[in-house]
């Protein structure tokens, strides 16, 4: 499965239908490899929750790394040190 804001946006109306018991018979969701996969209401809701958790986790990883880089950058005292600073995902 893929995840992200666009996936979350696409999931919202389907999840609302699932929670209301209004998913059509033979409902399916398309996975990251473009395969149509039959899913139940419970599976769709679980997928939505997993995508939301994955987005939160990645967002926290980014936030923590940004905070770390800010602290590292504050310690640099010359233009050469700043230019040599390597931005990466440690």
C-alpha positions, 0 to 999 in steps of 0.5 A: 500500500502507498500512503501520504496526503493524497492517499489519505484524501482518497481514503476519507470518503471510502472510510466514511462509507465503510463506517456507515456500513455503505461500502458496495459489494465487491469493494476493492482498494488499489495497492501501490503496484496498481493491483485492485485488492478486495477489502472489507470495511474493517480492512479498509478502516485498518488500512486508513489507520495504518496510513495515518500512523505511518504519516505521523511516524515519518513526520516525527522522524523529519521533525526530530531530524530538523531539530537535530540539524538546527542544534548542529548548525547553531554550533558552526562558527565559520562559513567554511563549516557551514558550507561543509555541513552535510544534510542527511538522514542519519 
